[in-house]
Amino acid sequence: MKKTKSQLKIGESIMVLIIFFIILMVGLVFYAKVQSHIAIKDAEEFNAKRTIDMALSVKFMPELQCTVQSTEQFDCIDLLKINAFKAIMLNTEKQSYRRYYARMFPNAKITIKQSFVPFGEGIEGGEIMLFDNTYVDEVNASGVIKMSIPVTIFDPIRDSNSFGFIVLDTYS
């Protein structure tokens, strides 16, 4: 009689331990799922902040800003400076410049799009690909953040202003 009572107590203890470990495993799986969702959300927030930082960097690049008598104009980019910048980026002999901007704008594509032209003459095709530093295929990218910043595009040859956007696409 004494033997069966102790066997019953051992069986009860084993069942309690099994239930405890099952509850513990369910809790760990739940915790892991919650942490993975938090990590994904943090990564998206980081990418959004990184895109905003890059967009502001593009907007305030002295290489593109309009200057009148050595004074920078607010929200204005110079069409001649855009074309010169693009020529430097396409020049294969100037790879040090490209590497510098590749570190500044990792996995990003910068395009200038012209929306409104007052006299009908502007950027050919309406847009200029300023810089393309994408490492991933645009079609198969897991996440693309697009940001458009309105700017005035100044053409010093025609002495005219037009409205446009700096479009920054960052890929993750």
SVG drawing of the C-alpha trace seen along z (x, -y; Angstrom):
<svg xmlns="http://www.w3.org/2000/svg" viewBox="-2 -89 43 91">
<polyline fill="none" stroke="black" stroke-width="0.4" points="0.0,0.0 2.8,-2.3 4.5,-1.7 1.5,-2.6 1.0,-5.9 4.6,-6.9 4.2,-5.9 1.1,-8.1 3.0,-11.0 5.8,-10.6 3.3,-10.5 1.7,-13.6 5.0,-15.4 6.0,-14.4 2.6,-15.6 3.1,-19.0 6.6,-19.3 5.4,-18.4 2.6,-21.0 5.0,-23.6 7.5,-23.1 4.7,-23.2 3.5,-26.6 7.1,-27.7 7.7,-26.8 4.4,-28.6 5.6,-31.7 9.0,-31.6 7.5,-31.2 5.1,-34.2 8.0,-36.3 10.1,-35.5 7.3,-36.5 6.7,-39.8 10.5,-40.5 10.7,-39.8 7.8,-42.2 9.4,-44.9 12.8,-44.3 11.0,-44.7 9.3,-47.9 12.6,-49.3 14.3,-48.5 11.5,-50.2 11.8,-53.3 15.5,-53.3 15.2,-53.1 12.7,-56.0 15.0,-58.2 17.9,-57.3 15.9,-58.3 15.0,-61.6 18.6,-62.3 19.7,-61.5 17.0,-63.6 18.0,-66.6 21.6,-66.0 20.7,-66.1 18.6,-69.2 21.4,-71.1 24.3,-69.9 26.5,-72.9 27.3,-71.1 23.7,-71.7 22.4,-74.8 21.8,-78.1 24.1,-81.0 23.7,-84.6 26.7,-86.8 28.0,-83.9 24.7,-83.7 22.8,-80.4 19.2,-80.6 16.5,-78.8 15.1,-75.6 16.8,-76.2 19.0,-74.0 21.0,-75.1 20.4,-73.3 24.1,-73.9 25.3,-72.4 23.0,-69.4 24.4,-68.7 28.0,-69.1 27.3,-66.8 25.8,-64.2 28.8,-64.5 31.2,-63.9 29.3,-60.9 29.3,-59.4 33.0,-60.1 34.9,-56.8 38.1,-58.6 36.6,-60.3 35.8,-57.1 36.9,-58.8 33.9,-61.2 31.6,-58.3 32.9,-56.4 32.4,-59.5 28.8,-59.9 28.2,-56.1 29.1,-56.2 26.9,-59.3 23.9,-57.7 24.1,-53.9 21.6,-51.9 19.8,-55.0 18.8,-56.5 18.4,-60.3 16.4,-61.8 15.5,-65.4 12.0,-65.7 10.8,-68.9 7.0,-69.5 6.3,-73.0 8.3,-74.9 7.2,-78.5 8.5,-78.9 8.2,-75.4 11.9,-74.7 13.5,-72.7 15.1,-69.4 14.9,-67.1 12.5,-64.3 11.4,-66.1 13.9,-64.2 17.6,-63.7 19.0,-60.7 21.5,-62.4 23.0,-59.4 22.2,-55.7 23.9,-53.6 21.5,-50.7 22.8,-47.3 19.5,-45.4 17.2,-44.8 14.5,-47.5 11.8,-44.9 12.8,-42.4 13.6,-44.9 12.1,-44.0 11.4,-47.6 11.5,-50.8 11.0,-54.2 10.3,-57.0 10.6,-60.6 10.0,-63.7 11.2,-67.2 9.9,-70.2 12.5,-72.6 12.9,-75.5 15.2,-74.6 17.1,-77.7 18.3,-77.8 21.0,-80.5 21.3,-80.5 17.7,-81.4 17.5,-83.2 14.3,-81.3 12.9,-79.3 10.9,-76.1 9.3,-73.9 10.5,-70.4 11.2,-67.6 14.2,-65.8 13.1,-62.2 15.0,-59.9 14.4,-56.2 16.1,-54.1 16.1,-50.3 16.5,-47.8"/>
</svg>
